[in-house]
Amino acid sequence: MEPWNIIVTLVSAVLAGALFFVWHGFLPLSGRGRWRIVCVGSIPSLILLALWASLVVHFEFAFRSLPVPNNDRDFSPLLSAHITVAVVYFRMLFLSLCLWPIPFVLCLIFLRFRKVALYLAVSALTTVFSFCLMLFTPCKFQTWWMD
């Protein structure tokens, strides 16, 4: 089994555990101020989706089509900066998603930090959802992104 498959399996298992805790009332979603936790927890994924969509549009305007060049020499400095910001933010969110189970389990152990566990659960779920939404971009752009 490849390392990528192992990471995806582990993160999926922990997300399923998070859903179990929310479903059975250990992390209640109802109550005063919980909507703030949901809104704040989804902000990082919304930023990622905004960066992703704006990068696709930037490529469309820069090259008048989505088949992108294979080297970075044809990119303008502004497009290169946009790519750098998007890549760094994507990597940061992916790394936080991989390390997410550690603080989540710690927050579940200590009763005092249950609200933080709810924030972490919402953040992880919206991040996985935004990663799935990123798959709906054109194939040529996805091929460039994966390279």
N, C-alpha and C positions, 0 to 999 in steps of 0.2 A: 504494500500500500504506500502510495506517495505521501510525503509530508503535507501537501496541500489538502488531500482528502482527510487526513487525521485531524488537521486544524478545523476544517469545516465540520467534521463529525463532533468534535468536542464542543465547539461553539454552539452547534445546533442542540446538543444535549443540555447545555447550561441554559440556553434560551427556553427550551421546553421546561426545565426546572423553574425558571422564572415565571413562565405562564402558569405552572402548577401553583406556585406560591400566591400569585395574584388571584387566581381562580378560587382557591380555597380560603381566602380571606386573611392570609398572613400579611399581605401587603394590600390593604384596602384602597381601592380607587375612589370610593365615594368619601365625601367629607369636605370640610372647608379648606380651601387652598390647594386641593389636589389638582385642579385644572392648571394651576401655575406650574406644578411639577411636570405635568405632561407637556405644557408649552415650552418650558425651559429645557426639558429633556430632548425635545425634537429640534431645537435650534441648530446643533452641529450638523445634523443630516440635511436640514434645509439649506444650510450654507454650502454643503457639498453638492447638492442638486443644482443650486444656483451657479456655482463655479463650473460644473459639468455642462449645463445647458449653455452658459455664456461662452464656454470654450468651443462647443460645436458651432455656435453662431459666428464666433470669431474666425474659425477656420472657413466657414462658408463665405464670409465677406472677404477674407484675405485671398482665397484661392478660387473663388467663384464656383467651387464644387467641393465635394468632400474627399475625392481621392487626394490624399496629402503626400507630400514628398517624403522620401525615406530618410533624408538627412536633415539636420537642423540648420544647414547653411542658408536655406531659402526662407527662413523665418525672419520676420521683422523683430526688432528688439522688444516691442510691446507684446507681440505674440509669444516670444520666448519667455518673457516675464510672466505672462498669463499661464503658460504651460507649467512653469516652475512652481507658481503658487498652487495651482490645481494638483500637481503631483505631490508636493509636500503635504498639502492638506489631506489628500486621499491616503497617503502612507500613514499619516498621524492617526486618522480615524481607523484605518485597518489595524494598526498596532494597538490602539486602545481597545478595539473589539477583541483582539486576541488575548489581551491581558485582563479583560473585563471580568472573568469569573473570580479572580482573586479578591478584589474589593467587594464584589457582590456577595460572596459567601461570608466574608468578614462582617459586612453590614447586616446580614441575616442572623449571624451569631449574637451580635450585641443589639439588644432591644432598642437602645438609644438611637441607633442609626438606621432604623427601618425606613424613614423618609428618604434617606440617601439611597437605600436599596431600591426604592420605587423609582427614583430618578435614574439610577443606573439601568434598571430594567427597561424603562421607557426609551432611554438613550440607545441601548443596544438593539431593541426591536425596530426603532425608526432608522437606525444605521443599516441594519440588514435589509430593511424595506427599500431604502434609498440605493443600496448596492444593486438590488434587483431591478429597480427602475432604470438604473444606468445601462442595463442590458438592452433597453429599447431604442438605443441610438443606432444610426446606420452601421452596417457591418464594416465598411471600409474605415470608419473612424475608430471602431472598436479594435480592429486589427492594428491600426497605428498605435492606439493607447496601450495595447498589450505588448507591443514591441518595445 
